[in-house]
Amino acid sequence: MRAHMPRTMLHEPDALRFASDATLFGLWGGGLLLMAGIAIWADVRRTRRKHIDKVGWMPWTKVFFVCALVGLTLIGLAIKGG
């Protein structure tokens, strides 16, 4: 008999549950590269601001470099492992 699971529990899709490590590395790497793209867009937007005194507090350049480095590393591992 199957145990009853509450409706609030989220089930991961079978495609992700049975995915290889290379596939998961590729997905995480792609997500981090997407985040790096958003960070570089936000950094360019920040440098072109009209009010020079309204700098903001988010270090977009550092976020870009960290996400790009980790994302490219994961993509490289996914290619090597696949």
FENTA-V34506 format. One record per residue. N is the residue number from 0. RES is the residue in three letters. PHI is phi in whole degrees, 0 to 359 (* if undefined). OMEGA is omega in whole degrees, -180 to 180 (NA if undefined). D_CENTER is the distance of its C-alpha to the mean C-alpha in Angstrom with 2 decimals. Layout:
n: (N:N)
res: (RES:RES)
phi: (PHI:PHI)
omega: (OMEGA:OMEGA)
d_center: (D_CENTER:D_CENTER)
This chain:
n: (0:1:2:3:4:5:6:7:8:9:10:11:12:13:14:15:16:17:18:19:20:21:22:23:24:25:26:27:28:29:30:31:32:33:34:35:36:37:38:39:40:41:42:43:44:45:46:47:48:49:50:51:52:53:54:55:56:57:58:59:60:61:62:63:64:65:66:67:68:69:70:71:72:73:74:75:76:77:78:79:80:81)
res: (MET:ARG:ALA:HIS:MET:PRO:ARG:THR:MET:LEU:HIS:GLU:PRO:ASP:ALA:LEU:ARG:PHE:ALA:SER:ASP:ALA:THR:LEU:PHE:GLY:LEU:TRP:GLY:GLY:GLY:LEU:LEU:LEU:MET:ALA:GLY:ILE:ALA:ILE:TRP:ALA:ASP:VAL:ARG:ARG:THR:ARG:ARG:LYS:HIS:ILE:ASP:LYS:VAL:GLY:TRP:MET:PRO:TRP:THR:LYS:VAL:PHE:PHE:VAL:CYS:ALA:LEU:VAL:GLY:LEU:THR:LEU:ILE:GLY:LEU:ALA:ILE:LYS:GLY:GLY)
phi: (*:277:289:282:257:297:291:282:287:265:258:281:296:299:297:273:295:255:286:284:298:297:294:295:298:295:293:295:297:297:296:290:292:297:296:296:296:294:293:290:297:293:291:295:297:292:287:261:291:279:261:295:278:268:279:97:240:275:278:297:295:293:299:299:295:294:295:293:295:292:297:293:297:294:296:297:294:293:292:293:278:271)
omega: (-178:178:180:179:178:-178:-179:179:177:178:177:-179:180:-180:177:-178:-177:180:178:178:180:178:179:176:179:179:178:178:177:178:179:176:174:177:177:177:177:-179:180:175:180:178:177:178:179:-179:180:-177:-178:-179:-173:-178:-180:-173:-174:-174:-176:179:-172:-180:179:177:178:-177:-180:-179:-180:-179:-179:179:178:176:179:177:178:177:179:179:-180:-178:-175:NA)
d_center: (38.85:35.25:34.13:33.29:29.71:29.16:27.61:24.86:23.29:20.35:20.68:17.91:18.88:21.00:18.87:16.09:18.77:20.60:17.89:18.35:16.31:15.70:14.30:11.90:10.87:10.55:8.42:5.88:6.55:6.47:3.18:2.82:6.14:6.01:5.11:7.74:9.89:10.07:10.94:13.56:14.92:15.42:17.07:19.36:20.19:21.07:23.31:25.16:26.01:29.63:30.36:30.00:30.37:27.40:24.76:22.24:20.69:16.98:16.61:14.41:15.52:14.54:11.03:10.85:12.55:10.70:7.17:9.33:11.45:9.34:7.44:11.04:12.53:10.75:11.70:15.08:15.55:14.85:17.40:19.81:19.68:19.99)
